[in-house]
Structures are given as structure tokens and as C-alpha cells.
Amino acid sequence: MKTILFYKKHTFLTLFILINILTYTETISAFTYIQDDIAESSINHTEYNGIVIDKASLKPLKSASISLIGTNVSTVTNDEGEFLLKVPQSVDNGEIRISHLGYKDASVKLSEFKDEKLTITLSLSVTELSEVMIDRKDPYELIKAVMKKKGDNYINDNTIMTAFYRETIKKRRSYVSLSEAVIDVYKNPYISVKNDIVKLFKARKSADYKKLDTITLKLQGGPTSTLYIDVMKNPEILFTENMTEVYEFSFDQATTINDRYIYVLKFKQRPSIIDPLYYGKLYIDSKTLAMTKAIFSLNMENKEEVSKMFVRKKPQKAKVHLTEASYNIDYREKNGKWYYGYGRIDLGVKINWKKKLFNSLYKLNVEMAITDWKKNNTNETLRPKDRLKSSIVLSDEASGFSDPEFWGAYNVIEPEKSIESAIKKIKKQLRKLN
């Protein structure tokens, strides 16, 4: 028996998928979008290039946090463990901190970086955890305590955060669309019910519609979707009033962040619940009860219902199924307060066409990293016309890959080799067009 009240309150994390049949041949295109009333940053900066790996296995560590100590400047490593941090020349004698769940923090002086990429190793945090201490907590009471202490654990100032956003669409192994943007996030306090708002500052995109066969596949939602997965700011995603009636919670093996105990709480929907819900893990600091990370996925068993949740528009002759919908949110801590640091959404899409032998498989990924932030002491806000709408299709709004210095002093997530290869192909096509 399903709980109707829950579904009326529940909000799903959806990046809507738009699928159109092409009526003409489109070729690769690229252009640049820069907001007219904001000048190009002229800050002189130095670039520091590195790779973060596991000390024992030598495997790269993705989504490791790289932050300039004493500032709010930061970035994250890509899927290959690589990063590029741009630092104002005024702090060339500074130091960076590297953090990753389950590992001891490491600090590296900027003076240690030379011309070549610096390899930074992190060691596993092997502190023995007391199982008695972990088992003493009731999982349901623990998650309630996390929400109760939200006002103490998370930033409760108005802030303006600079973020880098990237979305990609791959057809099997080939990139067919790549969009990137720098945005400003006007973030309200975590105890506030007001929605965070976004301003598009600078963006570029390119799409090769030839590889999309006879369809165009686009994402609707963009940066607002990656912002919405902040489950501590938007608790209605998971933490509803009757969450214990629809979810089963249990403890998993605990871990650490720089030798601090971290509870790992597993959750999944109860067997009696029919509609698709989430399953995953929540990482909770045992001392402060702050949630430091959440990884979760949508139950894909009911394919028809999942498809209805995500697909906004499609041709009549096509059946569209989601094969994956996964979410990842990392929080960072400064001066005892936590805040949104990095968010990622991964979708898998299968399109079956009537009277066609082969189907089309797509992988869609969006990610956003906060790269700097400041307190919004004057409570500055945006006029409605300057706000990025939640209905945005970023690939329709902005484009451009010809300028190698496009991002200037802004920190971005380093592209993986596959994305670098795609960008090189885009630039090659642009040279041919010119």
C-alpha cells in the first residue's frame, strides 16, 4: 500500500530530456556568450597543474577537493584525477589543501609546483572505528538529528558563489554535445525556504547534430538542476515528514574524513512503495552530525513511470527509457560551517524506434563545482530578467570553443582526455569552416 501523501509532497530530481526529429541537416556550430554588462576579468593569475592519486594503488582520485588555504578559491579533480587551479599572483606563496572522502588531507605549497604537472598522493585514513559506537545510534533518529542541526552546521549567510558548470551528451562513445558555463549563484541561508537563484555570466557550447542521427537530444534545466540536488537546502527531495514510512535506513561500514569519524547511512524505498524513489548512501560527521556527502540513484524498475518523469518531449514513433539516474553532492567545510561544493548528475537514455533494428544509447552528464564565494552582506539580488530560468536549455543559449583563453582567470573543472579530444575536434571543424 503506497502512501499518497508522500507523493504529493515529493519532488523528483529531473533534468528534462527534449527529443526532436530533425527536418534539416545541421552542422557543427560554435559561438561565444558573454554577458554585456560585465567586463572580462583582468586579474593576473598563475596556473597550478596537478594530479591526485591513491598512494597505495596509484589510481587517480576523482572529485577530490582542491582549495587555496585562507581563501574560498577552489576546484575539484576530474574523472582522471587532474586539476588546474588558477591563483591570483598576489598569493603566489600560498598553500593548497587536498581532501577526499576516506583519505587524510594533504597540504602542498604553491612553490612545489614546477613547469610539469605535480603528482599529489593521498593516504587512506586507516583509523580503527568502534563498531559499538556506530551501532549505538538509531538510523532513523540519526537522520532526524541531522535535519534538526542544519541551522548550526551549514552556512546561514546570504552568499554569492561563483561556479563552473559542464554538461555533456555522448552517443555510445562519441560526444555529440558539450556545453560549459561560469555562473553566479545567489545562495540563500540553509534555514531559508527561498530558492537559490542563478545568473549566467559566460558560456560556450558546441553540438554535432550529424552524430545525433535524425533526432536532437537536449537537456532542460542546466545549472539549476545541479543546484537543486543540494539536499540540505532542498530537503523535500529525500527528507519528507513521513520519510521513515517510505524509506528503510540502515548503517553501512563507517569511514573517515581526515581521521574524523563518518557515519555511512544506507537507504532504499520500502517494498510496499510502488512509485520510483531513491536508494543510496548518506555520509554524516559523527561529532557535528553534519551531512558531508550524499550519493543516490533513482529506482529504475518501473521504466514507464521513470520515463514520464524525465522525458518532456519525444517523437510518437520512439520509446524512450532511462537506464540510469544517479546523483552526487559533496559539501565543503570552512570555519565549522558546511556548504555546497560539488554536484553531479548522470543519466542513461535508450531510444527504441519502431521498425528499426538498432536502438540509440546516450549518456548524459552534468556537473557543477563552486570555485569561489563571498558573503552577500548587502543582500544583493537579481532582477527577474537577469535570472537563469529553470526551463533553460543551455545548449540553445551559448556556444564557442575557438578561444584558448576563453575562461581567463576563472577556475574550471579540467576536461578529461576524452573531452579534450572532443574540444580539439570542435576546433578543427571551426578552422575548416573559417
C-alpha positions in Angstrom: 0.0 0.0 0.0 1.6 3.3 -1.1 1.5 6.5 0.9 -0.4 9.0 -1.2 0.5 11.9 1.0 4.2 11.4 0.4 3.9 11.6 -3.4 2.0 14.8 -3.2 4.9 16.4 -1.3 7.8 14.6 -3.0 9.9 16.5 -5.6 11.9 14.5 -8.1 15.3 15.5 -9.3 14.8 15.7 -13.1 16.8 17.1 -15.9 14.1 17.1 -18.6 15.1 15.5 -21.9 13.8 17.0 -25.1 13.9 14.8 -28.2 13.0 16.3 -31.6 13.1 14.9 -35.1 15.4 16.9 -37.4 13.8 18.3 -40.5 17.0 19.6 -42.0 20.7 18.9 -41.8 22.6 20.8 -39.1 26.3 21.0 -38.9 28.7 21.7 -36.0 28.3 25.2 -34.7 30.0 27.3 -32.1 29.7 30.8 -30.7 30.5 32.7 -27.5 28.2 34.2 -25.0 29.4 36.8 -22.6 27.1 39.0 -20.5 27.3 42.5 -21.9 27.4 44.4 -18.7 30.3 42.5 -17.2 33.8 43.1 -18.4 36.4 40.4 -18.9 38.3 39.6 -15.8 41.7 41.3 -15.9 43.2 39.7 -12.7 46.7 38.4 -13.3 46.9 34.8 -12.2 49.2 31.8 -12.1 48.1 28.3 -13.1 49.0 25.3 -11.0 48.5 21.9 -12.7 48.4 18.6 -10.8 47.0 15.1 -10.5 45.8 13.5 -7.3 46.3 9.7 -6.9 45.9 7.0 -4.2 49.3 6.4 -2.6 49.0 2.6 -2.5 47.2 1.8 -5.8 48.4 4.8 -7.8 44.9 5.1 -9.2 43.6 8.7 -9.8 41.1 10.1 -7.3 38.2 11.9 -8.9 36.1 14.7 -7.3 38.9 15.4 -4.8 38.6 19.0 -3.4 41.4 21.4 -4.1 41.3 24.6 -2.1 43.6 27.6 -1.6 44.1 27.8 2.2 42.9 31.1 3.6 40.6 31.9 0.7 37.4 30.5 -0.8 39.1 29.7 -4.1 38.8 26.0 -5.0 38.2 23.4 -7.7 37.8 19.6 -8.0 39.7 16.9 -9.8 38.2 15.4 -12.9 37.5 11.7 -13.5 41.2 11.2 -14.2 42.3 12.9 -11.0 43.6 16.0 -12.8 43.1 19.6 -11.8 44.1 23.1 -12.8 43.9 25.8 -10.1 44.2 29.5 -11.1 45.5 31.6 -8.3 46.0 35.4 -8.2 49.7 36.3 -8.4 49.4 38.2 -5.1 49.2 34.9 -3.2 52.0 33.0 -5.1 53.5 31.9 -1.7 50.3 30.3 -0.6 49.4 26.7 0.1 46.6 24.3 -1.1 44.7 21.7 0.8 43.6 18.4 -1.0 40.7 16.5 0.6 38.9 13.3 -0.4 36.5 11.0 1.5 38.3 8.2 3.2 41.7 9.8 2.9 43.9 12.0 5.0 44.1 15.6 3.9 47.3 16.8 2.3 48.8 20.2 2.0 51.1 21.4 -0.7 52.9 24.8 -1.0 52.4 26.5 -4.4 56.2 26.8 -4.6 56.4 23.0 -5.0 54.7 23.3 -8.4 57.1 23.4 -11.3 56.6 23.5 -15.1 55.3 19.9 -15.2 52.2 18.5 -13.7 52.6 17.8 -9.9 51.6 14.4 -8.7 50.0 14.5 -5.2 49.4 11.3 -3.3 46.8 10.8 -0.6 46.9 8.1 2.0 43.9 6.1 3.2 42.7 7.1 6.6 43.0 3.7 8.5 41.8 4.8 11.9 40.0 1.9 13.5 36.4 2.7 14.1 34.4 1.4 17.1 31.6 -0.7 15.8 30.0 -0.3 19.3 30.0 3.5 18.8 28.5 3.2 15.4 25.7 0.7 16.3 24.6 2.6 19.3 22.7 5.1 17.1 19.3 4.5 15.7 19.5 5.2 12.0 16.1 6.9 12.0 16.9 9.1 14.9 20.3 10.0 13.3 18.8 11.4 10.1 16.2 13.4 12.1 19.1 14.8 14.2 20.9 15.8 11.0 18.0 17.8 9.9 17.5 19.3 13.3 21.1 20.6 13.4 21.0 22.0 9.9 20.9 25.6 11.2 24.0 25.0 13.2 26.1 23.1 10.7 25.5 25.0 7.4 26.2 28.5 6.2 23.4 30.8 7.2 24.6 33.9 5.5 23.5 35.2 2.1 26.3 34.4 -0.2 27.3 34.9 -3.9 29.1 31.8 -5.2 31.0 31.5 -8.5 30.6 28.1 -10.1 31.7 26.2 -13.2 29.1 24.1 -14.9 29.6 21.5 -17.6 27.1 19.2 -19.4 27.9 16.6 -22.0 25.9 14.2 -24.1 27.5 11.1 -25.6 26.1 8.8 -28.1 27.8 5.5 -27.2 31.5 6.6 -27.1 31.3 9.8 -29.1 30.4 13.3 -27.8 27.6 14.9 -29.6 27.1 17.9 -27.4 29.3 19.8 -25.0 28.3 22.9 -23.0 30.2 24.8 -20.3 29.4 27.9 -18.3 30.6 30.2 -15.4 27.6 31.3 -13.3 27.0 33.3 -10.2 24.8 31.6 -7.6 22.9 33.9 -5.2 22.5 31.4 -2.4 20.1 31.9 0.5 20.8 30.7 4.0 20.3 27.0 4.6 17.5 27.7 7.0 15.7 29.8 4.5 12.8 28.5 2.3 13.7 30.9 -0.5 15.1 29.3 -3.7 18.7 30.0 -4.8 18.9 31.9 -8.0 21.4 31.8 -10.8 23.0 34.3 -13.2 24.7 33.2 -16.3 28.0 35.0 -16.7 29.9 33.3 -19.5 29.2 30.2 -21.6 30.2 28.2 -24.7 28.7 25.2 -26.4 29.0 23.1 -29.5 26.8 20.3 -30.8 27.4 17.9 -33.8 23.9 17.1 -34.8 25.2 14.8 -37.6 26.0 12.2 -34.9 22.6 12.5 -33.4 21.1 10.6 -36.4 17.6 12.1 -37.1 17.0 13.5 -33.7 18.2 16.2 -31.4 18.5 15.3 -27.8 18.8 18.2 -25.3 18.8 18.7 -21.6 16.4 21.2 -19.9 17.3 22.5 -16.5 21.0 23.1 -16.7 22.8 24.7 -13.7 19.5 25.0 -11.7 19.3 21.2 -11.7 22.7 20.6 -10.2 22.0 23.3 -7.7 18.7 21.6 -6.7 20.5 18.4 -5.6 21.7 20.3 -2.5 19.6 18.0 -0.3 20.3 20.1 2.8 18.9 23.2 1.2 16.1 21.3 -0.5 15.2 18.6 2.0 11.9 17.7 0.2 13.9 15.6 -2.2 14.5 13.0 0.4 13.7 14.2 3.9 9.9 14.4 4.0 7.9 14.3 7.1 7.0 10.7 6.6 10.3 9.6 5.2 10.5 6.7 7.7 7.3 5.3 6.2 8.6 5.1 2.7 12.4 4.5 3.2 14.4 1.9 5.1 17.5 3.2 6.8 20.5 1.1 7.9 24.1 1.6 8.8 26.9 0.7 6.4 30.6 0.4 7.2 31.8 3.7 8.6 34.6 5.8 7.1 36.6 8.9 7.8 37.5 12.4 6.5 40.9 13.3 7.7 40.6 11.0 10.7 37.2 12.3 11.6 34.5 9.5 12.1 31.9 9.5 9.4 28.6 7.5 9.7 27.5 5.9 6.5 23.8 5.6 6.3 22.2 3.5 3.6 18.6 4.0 2.5 16.2 2.4 0.0 12.5 2.5 -0.6 10.3 0.1 1.2 9.0 -2.9 -0.8 5.4 -1.7 -0.3 6.1 1.5 -2.2 5.2 1.2 -5.9 6.3 4.6 -7.3 10.0 5.1 -8.2 12.1 6.5 -5.3 15.7 6.7 -4.4 18.4 4.5 -2.9 21.9 5.4 -1.8 24.2 6.5 1.0 24.5 9.5 3.2 27.8 10.4 4.9 27.4 12.1 8.3 30.1 13.6 10.5 29.7 11.7 13.9 30.7 14.7 16.0 28.7 17.6 14.5 26.0 15.5 12.7 26.6 17.4 9.5 25.9 15.6 6.3 29.2 15.9 4.3 28.2 13.9 1.1 25.2 12.1 -0.4 25.2 9.6 -3.3 21.9 8.3 -4.5 20.1 6.9 -7.6 16.6 6.5 -8.8 14.9 3.1 -8.7 14.6 2.2 -12.4 12.3 -0.9 -12.1 9.2 1.0 -13.2 10.5 2.1 -16.6 7.3 3.7 -17.9 6.9 5.9 -14.8 10.6 6.9 -14.8 10.3 7.8 -18.5 7.3 10.1 -17.7 9.3 11.8 -15.0 12.2 12.8 -17.3 11.1 13.0 -20.9 9.4 16.3 -21.7 9.1 15.8 -25.4 9.6 12.9 -27.9 8.5 11.7 -31.3 5.5 9.4 -31.4 7.4 6.6 -33.1 10.0 6.4 -30.4 10.1 4.7 -27.0 12.4 6.3 -24.5 13.7 4.6 -21.4 16.0 5.8 -18.7 18.7 3.3 -17.8 20.3 5.4 -15.1 19.6 8.4 -13.0 22.4 9.0 -10.4 23.2 12.0 -8.2 26.2 13.0 -6.2 26.5 16.0 -3.8 29.7 17.0 -1.9 29.8 19.6 0.9 32.9 21.6 2.0 33.6 23.0 5.4 35.1 26.3 6.4 35.3 27.7 10.0 32.9 25.0 11.2 30.2 25.7 8.6 29.4 23.4 5.6 28.2 24.5 2.1 27.6 23.1 -1.3 30.9 22.3 -3.0 30.2 19.9 -6.0 27.2 18.3 -7.6 26.9 15.8 -10.4 24.0 14.1 -12.2 24.4 11.1 -14.6 21.6 9.9 -16.9 21.5 7.0 -19.3 18.9 7.0 -22.1 17.8 4.3 -24.5 15.7 5.2 -27.5 13.9 2.5 -29.4 12.5 3.3 -32.8 9.6 1.4 -34.4 10.6 -0.7 -37.4 14.3 -0.1 -36.7 16.6 -2.9 -35.8 19.1 -1.0 -33.6 18.4 1.3 -30.7 20.2 4.5 -29.7 22.1 4.8 -26.4 23.1 8.1 -24.8 25.0 9.1 -21.7 24.2 12.5 -20.3 26.2 14.1 -17.6 26.0 17.5 -15.8 28.4 18.7 -13.0 28.9 21.9 -11.2 31.7 23.0 -8.8 31.8 26.0 -6.6 35.1 27.7 -7.3 34.8 30.8 -5.1 32.3 32.6 -2.9 31.8 35.6 -0.7 29.2 36.8 1.8 26.4 38.8 0.3 26.4 41.4 3.1 24.2 43.9 1.3 21.6 41.2 0.4 22.2 41.9 -3.3 19.7 40.2 -5.5 18.9 39.8 -9.2 16.1 41.3 -11.2 13.8 38.6 -12.7 15.0 39.3 -16.2 18.7 38.6 -15.2 17.9 35.3 -13.6 18.6 32.0 -15.3 15.3 30.2 -15.7 14.9 26.6 -14.6 13.5 25.8 -18.1 16.8 26.8 -19.8 18.3 24.6 -22.5 21.9 25.8 -22.1 23.0 24.4 -25.5 20.5 26.8 -27.1 21.8 29.8 -25.1 25.5 29.8 -25.5 28.4 28.5 -27.5 32.1 28.8 -28.5 35.5 27.0 -28.4 37.9 28.8 -30.7 39.5 31.0 -28.0 42.1 29.1 -25.9 42.0 31.8 -23.2 38.2 31.8 -23.1 37.9 31.3 -19.3 40.6 33.8 -18.4 41.2 33.8 -14.6 38.1 31.7 -13.8 38.6 28.2 -12.3 37.0 25.3 -14.2 36.9 21.6 -13.9 39.8 20.3 -16.0 38.4 18.3 -19.0 39.2 14.6 -19.1 41.2 13.3 -22.1 38.0 12.3 -23.9 36.6 15.8 -23.5 39.9 17.4 -24.6 39.8 15.2 -27.7 36.2 16.4 -28.4 37.3 20.0 -28.0 40.2 19.5 -30.4 37.8 18.1 -33.0 35.5 21.1 -32.5 38.4 23.5 -33.0 39.5 21.6 -36.1 36.0 21.8 -37.5 35.9 25.5 -36.8 39.1 26.1 -38.7 37.6 24.3 -41.7 34.5 26.5 -41.5 36.6 29.6 -41.4 
